[in-house]
Amino acid sequence: MALDPHTSSLKGVEAGAGEGACGRARDNNCTRTLETKEEEDDDDDDDEDRVMMRNCHVEAKSASIDYLVEVGERAHSLGAGHQGDVIFADTCPFVPSSRRYDFIEIRDGDSESADLLGKHCGNIAPPTIISSGSVLYIKFTSDYARQGAGFSLRYEIFKTGSEDCSKNFTSPNGTIESPGFPEKYPHNLDCTFTILAKPKMEIILQFLTFDLEHDPLQVGEGDCKYDWLDIWDGIPHVGPLIGKYCGTKTPSELRSSTGILSLTFHTDMAVAKDGFSARYYLVHQEPPENFQCNVPLGMESGRIANEQISASSTYSDERWTPQQSRLHGDDNGWTPNLDSSKEYLQVDLRFLTMLTAIATQGAISRETQNGYYVKSYKLEVSTNGEDWMVYRHGKNHKLQISLGKGKAELALDALGKGLSPHAPDKLGAVAVS
């Protein structure tokens, strides 16, 4: 039985220069072990196991702090951090050991000798990190010099499925098969297969055979009632669901650029079929030969469809909708219902996208002949459409303003960092006529 993800948070803050209460070296007072436990749920309507967690908040000056995240008796995996949850992170460049700096390192195990999953500093969050087992080791080191706002990360715990049928794949290529393949698969399975790729690698998954029990009354693809295979672009129930598959139709080739591709396989207690076999391989991400930078993404041309554009609110009637936020529109523009900095325009880019600039456009009032345009705004990015992070280039946004022919255009430079599939970027009050 698969668990829905449960979350908790972990925070650390730099409080100033000098030696902290925990000293320069690790101290028992600075070491945190976060444990989880499973308990029965009294609610008869929900037979899912529940995971209970404890939060930990640590303040430090100059210190080295260890966090050990452990989960219960049965097999779980942990995903630590999402872009937007870890507010400090970026991959640290190599620095000679004689120079001190602030960083956090995450290891796949219970000690400093475990495999290093990442070493991070700066102010851009890394992608999701997933452990291969039930323990994750996190070490935060700060020096006596410059201060930062610190970090905040969220960890999520989920079952990997039946212990005898779940597996993580880290090799450059491999084969994933249903248990018992090519014989019929067993009943009552909940298996999770996770493919983990290194940075700048793309995961390609190709199915060789596919035969799962289907519902004779199935209305359309994805309407699976008995046995099915879910494929996720990321951690199960956290990343976007690529598709739910059953029957005998072989899924098409799938690609993931997020570094994690997960398959969850469920079977019931009745009919069993031959199952599935798929092969995967990792390739370096290479831009296409005709790739061009600084090409519009489609807000003016219409390549970004109307259903990809939404907003916090709309003024009055259908003449001021989010879809009218496109540049050089025929009539009006998007206008929120309230004049508030909390109003936003949201665009679902659907694919991993590198943003290099944002442009907004104003208009001249027909009644007053006054020009109206946005003077400032903020950009927030998300990898899941729920957790948002304000993007800043250095300490301040860089704005370029050009005026001409009755309109104003603002471009926000260097907005790089990718967005995952179905992960919109969220803009504050733009394209207001």
One Martini backbone bead per residue (centre of mass of N, CA, C, O) as a GRO file, in nm:
protein
  433
    1MET     BB    1   0.093   0.038   0.026
    2ALA     BB    2   0.073   0.364  -0.057
    3LEU     BB    3   0.189   0.668   0.032
    4ASP     BB    4   0.132   0.964   0.101
    5PRO     BB    5   0.281   1.246   0.131
    6HIS     BB    6   0.480   1.369   0.396
    7THR     BB    7   0.558   1.660   0.588
    8SER     BB    8   0.847   1.862   0.663
    9SER     BB    9   1.081   2.073   0.843
   10LEU     BB   10   1.401   2.252   0.785
   11LYS     BB   11   1.615   2.477   0.975
   12GLY     BB   12   1.860   2.749   0.919
   13VAL     BB   13   2.055   3.012   1.090
   14GLU     BB   14   2.238   3.296   1.065
   15ALA     BB   15   2.347   3.507   1.347
   16GLY     BB   16   2.669   3.545   1.313
   17ALA     BB   17   2.958   3.614   1.434
   18GLY     BB   18   3.152   3.383   1.555
   19GLU     BB   19   3.109   3.177   1.816
   20GLY     BB   20   2.894   2.946   1.885
   21ALA     BB   21   2.715   2.746   2.100
   22CYS     BB   22   2.853   2.485   1.938
   23GLY     BB   23   3.093   2.563   1.803
   24ARG     BB   24   3.314   2.451   1.565
   25ALA     BB   25   3.239   2.183   1.632
   26ARG     BB   26   3.077   1.921   1.680
   27ASP     BB   27   2.774   1.883   1.870
   28ASN     BB   28   2.520   1.749   2.044
   29ASN     BB   29   2.351   2.021   2.037
   30CYS     BB   30   2.373   2.016   1.697
   31THR     BB   31   2.240   1.739   1.681
   32ARG     BB   32   1.992   1.593   1.457
   33THR     BB   33   1.719   1.359   1.500
   34LEU     BB   34   1.477   1.256   1.268
   35GLU     BB   35   1.178   1.097   1.340
   36THR     BB   36   0.958   0.830   1.246
   37LYS     BB   37   0.615   0.710   1.261
   38GLU     BB   38   0.377   0.456   1.279
   39GLU     BB   39   0.013   0.462   1.279
   40GLU     BB   40  -0.295   0.408   1.351
   41ASP     BB   41  -0.611   0.463   1.208
   42ASP     BB   42  -0.938   0.529   1.324
   43ASP     BB   43  -1.033   0.570   1.039
   44ASP     BB   44  -1.233   0.369   0.840
   45ASP     BB   45  -1.206   0.547   0.562
   46ASP     BB   46  -0.879   0.525   0.633
   47ASP     BB   47  -0.612   0.281   0.572
   48GLU     BB   48  -0.381   0.460   0.588
   49ASP     BB   49  -0.085   0.527   0.669
   50ARG     BB   50   0.085   0.725   0.910
   51VAL     BB   51   0.305   1.007   0.936
   52MET     BB   52   0.514   1.115   1.190
   53MET     BB   53   0.660   1.439   1.276
   54ARG     BB   54   0.948   1.633   1.342
   55ASN     BB   55   1.071   1.938   1.414
   56CYS     BB   56   1.359   2.153   1.319
   57HIS     BB   57   1.531   2.430   1.484
   58VAL     BB   58   1.830   2.618   1.401
   59GLU     BB   59   2.075   2.820   1.558
   60ALA     BB   60   2.372   2.989   1.419
   61LYS     BB   61   2.695   3.074   1.373
   62SER     BB   62   2.975   2.912   1.428
   63ALA     BB   63   2.920   2.601   1.259
   64SER     BB   64   2.852   2.240   1.285
   65ILE     BB   65   2.567   2.070   1.147
   66ASP     BB   66   2.368   1.783   1.218
   67TYR     BB   67   2.145   1.579   1.018
   68LEU     BB   68   1.913   1.303   1.087
   69VAL     BB   69   1.707   1.119   0.868
   70GLU     BB   70   1.447   0.901   0.980
   71VAL     BB   71   1.267   0.601   0.936
   72GLY     BB   72   1.092   0.345   0.959
   73GLU     BB   73   1.085   0.005   0.923
   74ARG     BB   74   0.989   0.040   0.654
   75ALA     BB   75   1.027   0.111   0.335
   76HIS     BB   76   1.179   0.416   0.236
   77SER     BB   77   1.179   0.740   0.093
   78LEU     BB   78   1.358   1.050   0.034
   79GLY     BB   79   1.274   1.394  -0.022
   80ALA     BB   80   1.494   1.680  -0.045
   81GLY     BB   81   1.372   1.928  -0.172
   82HIS     BB   82   1.269   2.223  -0.352
   83GLN     BB   83   1.210   2.444  -0.569
   84GLY     BB   84   1.146   2.688  -0.307
   85ASP     BB   85   1.236   2.551  -0.029
   86VAL     BB   86   1.535   2.612  -0.090
   87ILE     BB   87   1.669   2.940  -0.041
   88PHE     BB   88   2.007   2.890  -0.096
   89ALA     BB   89   2.067   2.705  -0.345
   90ASP     BB   90   2.378   2.579  -0.485
   91THR     BB   91   2.641   2.490  -0.654
   92CYS     BB   92   2.955   2.457  -0.546
   93PRO     BB   93   3.243   2.561  -0.601
   94PHE     BB   94   3.562   2.522  -0.594
   95VAL     BB   95   3.740   2.531  -0.276
   96PRO     BB   96   3.983   2.579  -0.094
   97SER     BB   97   4.047   2.462   0.226
   98SER     BB   98   4.156   2.750   0.334
   99ARG     BB   99   3.865   2.829   0.272
  100ARG     BB  100   3.581   2.974   0.407
  101TYR     BB  101   3.232   2.868   0.423
  102ASP     BB  102   2.894   2.823   0.321
  103PHE     BB  103   2.717   2.505   0.364
  104ILE     BB  104   2.548   2.216   0.222
  105GLU     BB  105   2.524   1.861   0.286
  106ILE     BB  106   2.419   1.556   0.111
  107ARG     BB  107   2.362   1.215   0.223
  108ASP     BB  108   2.334   0.855   0.146
  109GLY     BB  109   2.285   0.826   0.484
  110ASP     BB  110   2.442   0.822   0.834
  111SER     BB  111   2.711   0.977   0.721
  112GLU     BB  112   3.008   1.123   0.600
  113SER     BB  113   3.068   0.845   0.422
  114ALA     BB  114   2.853   0.886   0.243
  115ASP     BB  115   2.710   0.954  -0.033
  116LEU     BB  116   2.716   1.228  -0.237
  117LEU     BB  117   2.439   1.437  -0.349
  118GLY     BB  118   2.522   1.735  -0.229
  119LYS     BB  119   2.656   2.079  -0.269
  120HIS     BB  120   2.544   2.390  -0.114
  121CYS     BB  121   2.488   2.732  -0.228
  122GLY     BB  122   2.361   3.044  -0.217
  123ASN     BB  123   2.022   3.132  -0.400
  124ILE     BB  124   1.961   2.852  -0.548
  125ALA     BB  125   1.765   2.594  -0.590
  126PRO     BB  126   1.754   2.274  -0.600
  127PRO     BB  127   1.660   1.993  -0.685
  128THR     BB  128   1.541   1.710  -0.619
  129ILE     BB  129   1.608   1.480  -0.350
  130ILE     BB  130   1.691   1.126  -0.338
  131SER     BB  131   1.692   0.843  -0.170
  132SER     BB  132   1.775   0.489  -0.137
  133GLY     BB  133   1.658   0.512   0.158
  134SER     BB  134   1.594   0.569   0.523
  135VAL     BB  135   1.853   0.772   0.506
  136LEU     BB  136   1.956   1.119   0.583
  137TYR     BB  137   2.238   1.336   0.547
  138ILE     BB  138   2.286   1.662   0.710
  139LYS     BB  139   2.517   1.939   0.654
  140PHE     BB  140   2.597   2.244   0.833
  141THR     BB  141   2.815   2.519   0.732
  142SER     BB  142   2.969   2.793   0.912
  143ASP     BB  143   3.125   3.087   0.935
  144TYR     BB  144   3.269   3.414   1.049
  145ALA     BB  145   3.159   3.596   0.831
  146ARG     BB  146   2.929   3.599   0.634
  147GLN     BB  147   2.585   3.661   0.608
  148GLY     BB  148   2.272   3.486   0.604
  149ALA     BB  149   1.940   3.363   0.588
  150GLY     BB  150   1.973   3.073   0.513
  151PHE     BB  151   1.757   2.780   0.558
  152SER     BB  152   1.493   2.580   0.387
  153LEU     BB  153   1.347   2.254   0.424
  154ARG     BB  154   1.172   1.975   0.274
  155TYR     BB  155   1.048   1.661   0.378
  156GLU     BB  156   0.957   1.350   0.217
  157ILE     BB  157   0.753   1.056   0.280
  158PHE     BB  158   0.769   0.729   0.119
  159LYS     BB  159   0.676   0.447  -0.006
  160THR     BB  160   0.827   0.187  -0.210
  161GLY     BB  161   0.673  -0.056  -0.136
  162SER     BB  162   0.738  -0.354  -0.189
  163GLU     BB  163   1.034  -0.489  -0.089
  164ASP     BB  164   1.048  -0.718  -0.340
  165CYS     BB  165   0.974  -0.477  -0.594
  166SER     BB  166   1.170  -0.244  -0.528
  167LYS     BB  167   1.367   0.017  -0.711
  168ASN     BB  168   1.678   0.164  -0.781
  169PHE     BB  169   1.819   0.356  -1.062
  170THR     BB  170   2.176   0.447  -1.169
  171SER     BB  171   2.242   0.351  -1.427
  172PRO     BB  172   2.283   0.431  -1.763
  173ASN     BB  173   2.138   0.144  -1.789
  174GLY     BB  174   1.825  -0.058  -1.827
  175THR     BB  175   1.583  -0.287  -1.675
  176ILE     BB  176   1.221  -0.296  -1.645
  177GLU     BB  177   1.016  -0.522  -1.449
  178SER     BB  178   0.784  -0.717  -1.371
  179PRO     BB  179   0.713  -0.936  -1.153
  180GLY     BB  180   0.813  -1.246  -1.310
  181PHE     BB  181   0.921  -1.184  -1.566
  182PRO     BB  182   0.730  -1.344  -1.817
  183GLU     BB  183   0.543  -1.394  -1.611
  184LYS     BB  184   0.299  -1.360  -1.415
  185TYR     BB  185   0.190  -1.146  -1.198
  186PRO     BB  186   0.122  -1.073  -0.894
  187HIS     BB  187  -0.066  -1.004  -0.633
  188ASN     BB  188  -0.082  -0.731  -0.440
  189LEU     BB  189   0.078  -0.476  -0.558
  190ASP     BB  190   0.339  -0.221  -0.455
  191CYS     BB  191   0.548  -0.060  -0.675
  192THR     BB  192   0.879   0.106  -0.699
  193PHE     BB  193   1.040   0.282  -0.970
  194THR     BB  194   1.364   0.452  -0.974
  195ILE     BB  195   1.517   0.700  -1.172
  196LEU     BB  196   1.857   0.822  -1.156
  197ALA     BB  197   2.010   1.126  -1.246
  198LYS     BB  198   2.239   1.324  -1.346
  199PRO     BB  199   2.342   1.607  -1.424
  200LYS     BB  200   2.262   1.672  -1.758
  201MET     BB  201   2.049   1.437  -1.773
  202GLU     BB  202   1.854   1.216  -1.969
  203ILE     BB  203   1.552   1.031  -1.966
  204ILE     BB  204   1.488   0.717  -2.138
  205LEU     BB  205   1.175   0.545  -2.211
  206GLN     BB  206   1.118   0.199  -2.326
  207PHE     BB  207   0.878  -0.015  -2.441
  208LEU     BB  208   0.843  -0.364  -2.518
  209THR     BB  209   0.614  -0.458  -2.314
  210PHE     BB  210   0.235  -0.476  -2.265
  211ASP     BB  211   0.025  -0.637  -1.994
  212LEU     BB  212  -0.273  -0.538  -1.847
  213GLU     BB  213  -0.534  -0.515  -1.675
  214HIS     BB  214  -0.862  -0.435  -1.783
  215ASP     BB  215  -1.145  -0.237  -1.839
  216PRO     BB  216  -1.425  -0.297  -2.026
  217LEU     BB  217  -1.543   0.007  -1.930
  218GLN     BB  218  -1.341   0.180  -2.050
  219VAL     BB  219  -1.330   0.505  -2.169
  220GLY     BB  220  -1.016   0.579  -2.137
  221GLU     BB  221  -0.721   0.683  -2.100
  222GLY     BB  222  -0.648   0.617  -1.753
  223ASP     BB  223  -0.902   0.418  -1.697
  224CYS     BB  224  -0.805   0.251  -1.417
  225LYS     BB  225  -0.908  -0.020  -1.181
  226TYR     BB  226  -0.697  -0.262  -1.125
  227ASP     BB  227  -0.443  -0.242  -1.315
  228TRP     BB  228  -0.135  -0.033  -1.292
  229LEU     BB  229   0.074   0.236  -1.442
  230ASP     BB  230   0.264   0.488  -1.302
  231ILE     BB  231   0.405   0.801  -1.427
  232TRP     BB  232   0.672   1.012  -1.302
  233ASP     BB  233   0.812   1.347  -1.286
  234GLY     BB  234   0.944   1.211  -1.020
  235ILE     BB  235   0.802   1.189  -0.737
  236PRO     BB  236   0.559   1.031  -0.608
  237HIS     BB  237   0.298   1.263  -0.566
  238VAL     BB  238   0.481   1.523  -0.660
  239GLY     BB  239   0.515   1.495  -0.933
  240PRO     BB  240   0.414   1.476  -1.235
  241LEU     BB  241   0.172   1.307  -1.415
  242ILE     BB  242   0.207   1.147  -1.712
  243GLY     BB  243   0.065   0.848  -1.657
  244LYS     BB  244  -0.196   0.597  -1.700
  245TYR     BB  245  -0.159   0.234  -1.732
  246CYS     BB  246  -0.331  -0.015  -1.940
  247GLY     BB  247  -0.348  -0.305  -2.088
  248THR     BB  248  -0.201  -0.333  -2.440
  249LYS     BB  249  -0.097  -0.052  -2.474
  250THR     BB  250   0.192   0.090  -2.565
  251PRO     BB  251   0.385   0.310  -2.453
  252SER     BB  252   0.549   0.569  -2.525
  253GLU     BB  253   0.806   0.751  -2.538
  254LEU     BB  254   1.002   0.873  -2.261
  255ARG     BB  255   1.090   1.194  -2.107
  256SER     BB  256   1.344   1.328  -1.871
  257SER     BB  257   1.492   1.641  -1.713
  258THR     BB  258   1.483   1.617  -1.377
  259GLY     BB  259   1.634   1.322  -1.275
  260ILE     BB  260   1.335   1.188  -1.228
  261LEU     BB  261   1.185   0.856  -1.265
  262SER     BB  262   0.861   0.710  -1.194
  263LEU     BB  263   0.723   0.382  -1.102
  264THR     BB  264   0.389   0.262  -1.033
  265PHE     BB  265   0.275  -0.065  -0.926
  266HIS     BB  266  -0.060  -0.207  -0.955
  267THR     BB  267  -0.239  -0.480  -0.792
  268ASP     BB  268  -0.475  -0.706  -0.751
  269MET     BB  269  -0.665  -1.014  -0.655
  270ALA     BB  270  -0.698  -1.119  -0.947
  271VAL     BB  271  -0.608  -1.065  -1.236
  272ALA     BB  272  -0.333  -1.184  -1.444
  273LYS     BB  273  -0.058  -1.088  -1.636
  274ASP     BB  274   0.247  -1.041  -1.808
  275GLY     BB  275   0.315  -0.740  -1.822
  276PHE     BB  276   0.636  -0.566  -1.819
  277SER     BB  277   0.888  -0.407  -2.042
  278ALA     BB  278   1.178  -0.191  -1.991
  279ARG     BB  279   1.394   0.061  -2.114
  280TYR     BB  280   1.683   0.253  -2.015
  281TYR     BB  281   1.850   0.577  -2.071
  282LEU     BB  282   2.130   0.796  -2.055
  283VAL     BB  283   2.163   1.139  -2.162
  284HIS     BB  284   2.286   1.410  -2.285
  285GLN     BB  285   2.205   1.734  -2.291
  286GLU     BB  286   2.107   1.867  -2.610
  287PRO     BB  287   2.079   2.109  -2.813
  288PRO     BB  288   1.949   2.197  -3.083
  289GLU     BB  289   2.070   2.320  -3.376
  290ASN     BB  290   1.816   2.543  -3.389
  291PHE     BB  291   1.881   2.682  -3.136
  292GLN     BB  292   1.752   2.977  -2.965
  293CYS     BB  293   1.796   3.260  -2.815
  294ASN     BB  294   1.563   3.493  -2.740
  295VAL     BB  295   1.282   3.350  -2.781
  296PRO     BB  296   0.968   3.359  -2.796
  297LEU     BB  297   0.715   3.159  -2.629
  298GLY     BB  298   0.391   3.279  -2.707
  299MET     BB  299   0.215   3.532  -2.602
  300GLU     BB  300   0.173   3.654  -2.896
  301SER     BB  301   0.136   3.408  -3.109
  302GLY     BB  302  -0.016   3.148  -2.937
  303ARG     BB  303   0.153   2.902  -2.836
  304ILE     BB  304   0.029   2.998  -2.587
  305ALA     BB  305  -0.241   2.898  -2.449
  306ASN     BB  306  -0.518   2.996  -2.282
  307GLU     BB  307  -0.508   2.754  -2.064
  308GLN     BB  308  -0.211   2.865  -1.957
  309ILE     BB  309  -0.380   3.115  -1.852
  310SER     BB  310  -0.384   3.287  -1.537
  311ALA     BB  311  -0.551   3.432  -1.238
  312SER     BB  312  -0.655   3.576  -0.944
  313SER     BB  313  -0.825   3.789  -1.123
  314THR     BB  314  -1.119   3.974  -1.260
  315TYR     BB  315  -1.247   4.240  -1.413
  316SER     BB  316  -1.585   4.233  -1.420
  317ASP     BB  317  -1.554   4.114  -1.724
  318GLU     BB  318  -1.463   3.966  -2.046
  319ARG     BB  319  -1.250   4.226  -2.113
  320TRP     BB  320  -1.014   4.127  -1.863
  321THR     BB  321  -0.858   3.876  -1.918
  322PRO     BB  322  -0.580   3.678  -1.907
  323GLN     BB  323  -0.575   3.636  -2.225
  324GLN     BB  324  -0.525   3.968  -2.252
  325SER     BB  325  -0.197   3.963  -2.181
  326ARG     BB  326  -0.103   3.995  -2.448
  327LEU     BB  327   0.081   4.112  -2.684
  328HIS     BB  328  -0.076   4.306  -2.903
  329GLY     BB  329  -0.364   4.340  -2.854
  330ASP     BB  330  -0.685   4.434  -2.957
  331ASP     BB  331  -0.813   4.440  -2.647
  332ASN     BB  332  -0.700   4.537  -2.395
  333GLY     BB  333  -0.639   4.380  -2.070
  334TRP     BB  334  -0.535   4.256  -1.800
  335THR     BB  335  -0.748   4.288  -1.497
  336PRO     BB  336  -0.788   4.318  -1.183
  337ASN     BB  337  -1.014   4.355  -0.921
  338LEU     BB  338  -0.761   4.456  -0.761
  339ASP     BB  339  -0.540   4.695  -0.608
  340SER     BB  340  -0.280   4.462  -0.576
  341SER     BB  341   0.018   4.288  -0.493
  342LYS     BB  342  -0.137   3.994  -0.490
  343GLU     BB  343  -0.166   3.998  -0.774
  344TYR     BB  344  -0.171   3.758  -1.059
  345LEU     BB  345   0.013   3.606  -1.323
  346GLN     BB  346  -0.021   3.281  -1.492
  347VAL     BB  347   0.220   3.050  -1.649
  348ASP     BB  348   0.214   2.749  -1.831
  349LEU     BB  349   0.495   2.596  -1.984
  350ARG     BB  350   0.518   2.256  -1.945
  351PHE     BB  351   0.826   2.301  -1.991
  352LEU     BB  352   1.145   2.306  -1.983
  353THR     BB  353   1.267   2.643  -1.904
  354MET     BB  354   1.455   2.922  -2.018
  355LEU     BB  355   1.482   3.233  -1.872
  356THR     BB  356   1.584   3.579  -1.991
  357ALA     BB  357   1.297   3.736  -2.019
  358ILE     BB  358   1.066   4.010  -1.941
  359ALA     BB  359   0.765   4.148  -2.087
  360THR     BB  360   0.585   4.455  -2.086
  361GLN     BB  361   0.261   4.625  -2.151
  362GLY     BB  362   0.098   4.907  -2.235
  363ALA     BB  363  -0.138   5.194  -2.244
  364ILE     BB  364  -0.386   5.408  -2.393
  365SER     BB  365  -0.632   5.601  -2.309
  366ARG     BB  366  -0.922   5.693  -2.467
  367GLU     BB  367  -1.021   5.913  -2.263
  368THR     BB  368  -0.729   6.047  -2.140
  369GLN     BB  369  -0.443   5.970  -2.282
  370ASN     BB  370  -0.313   5.791  -2.081
  371GLY     BB  371  -0.049   5.615  -1.952
  372TYR     BB  372  -0.027   5.255  -1.886
  373TYR     BB  373   0.202   5.091  -1.654
  374VAL     BB  374   0.443   4.887  -1.532
  375LYS     BB  375   0.699   4.951  -1.291
  376SER     BB  376   0.663   4.683  -1.112
  377TYR     BB  377   0.786   4.346  -1.028
  378LYS     BB  378   0.755   3.994  -0.969
  379LEU     BB  379   0.924   3.675  -0.969
  380GLU     BB  380   0.798   3.338  -0.976
  381VAL     BB  381   0.893   3.000  -0.906
  382SER     BB  382   0.809   2.652  -1.012
  383THR     BB  383   0.785   2.278  -1.000
  384ASN     BB  384   0.451   2.235  -0.887
  385GLY     BB  385   0.245   2.493  -0.835
  386GLU     BB  386   0.289   2.553  -0.499
  387ASP     BB  387   0.593   2.626  -0.471
  388TRP     BB  388   0.740   2.946  -0.418
  389MET     BB  389   1.002   3.156  -0.576
  390VAL     BB  390   1.187   3.426  -0.564
  391TYR     BB  391   1.355   3.593  -0.816
  392ARG     BB  392   1.709   3.676  -0.806
  393HIS     BB  393   1.971   3.892  -0.922
  394GLY     BB  394   2.113   3.894  -0.667
  395LYS     BB  395   1.984   4.169  -0.496
  396ASN     BB  396   1.860   4.263  -0.778
  397HIS     BB  397   1.672   4.363  -1.015
  398LYS     BB  398   1.688   4.390  -1.369
  399LEU     BB  399   1.603   4.686  -1.548
  400GLN     BB  400   1.439   4.773  -1.855
  401ILE     BB  401   1.356   5.089  -2.017
  402SER     BB  402   1.122   5.162  -2.288
  403LEU     BB  403   1.010   5.431  -2.493
  404GLY     BB  404   0.731   5.415  -2.736
  405LYS     BB  405   0.449   5.467  -2.899
  406GLY     BB  406   0.275   5.465  -2.621
  407LYS     BB  407   0.479   5.260  -2.477
  408ALA     BB  408   0.585   5.013  -2.233
  409GLU     BB  409   0.895   4.838  -2.164
  410LEU     BB  410   0.992   4.549  -1.969
  411ALA     BB  411   1.304   4.395  -1.869
  412LEU     BB  412   1.411   4.089  -1.721
  413ASP     BB  413   1.708   3.985  -1.636
  414ALA     BB  414   1.828   3.689  -1.565
  415LEU     BB  415   1.588   3.430  -1.526
  416GLY     BB  416   1.717   3.179  -1.465
  417LYS     BB  417   1.576   2.865  -1.462
  418GLY     BB  418   1.395   2.594  -1.447
  419LEU     BB  419   1.088   2.440  -1.552
  420SER     BB  420   0.864   2.219  -1.504
  421PRO     BB  421   0.628   2.035  -1.582
  422HIS     BB  422   0.351   2.206  -1.495
  423ALA     BB  423   0.524   2.483  -1.423
  424PRO     BB  424   0.453   2.781  -1.336
  425ASP     BB  425   0.481   3.119  -1.375
  426LYS     BB  426   0.475   3.408  -1.150
  427LEU     BB  427   0.319   3.718  -1.186
  428GLY     BB  428   0.304   4.063  -1.093
  429ALA     BB  429   0.115   4.267  -1.240
  430VAL     BB  430   0.069   4.240  -1.569
  431ALA     BB  431  -0.061   4.380  -1.845
  432VAL     BB  432  -0.196   4.658  -1.773
  433SER     BB  433  -0.444   4.884  -1.911
   0.00000   0.00000   0.00000
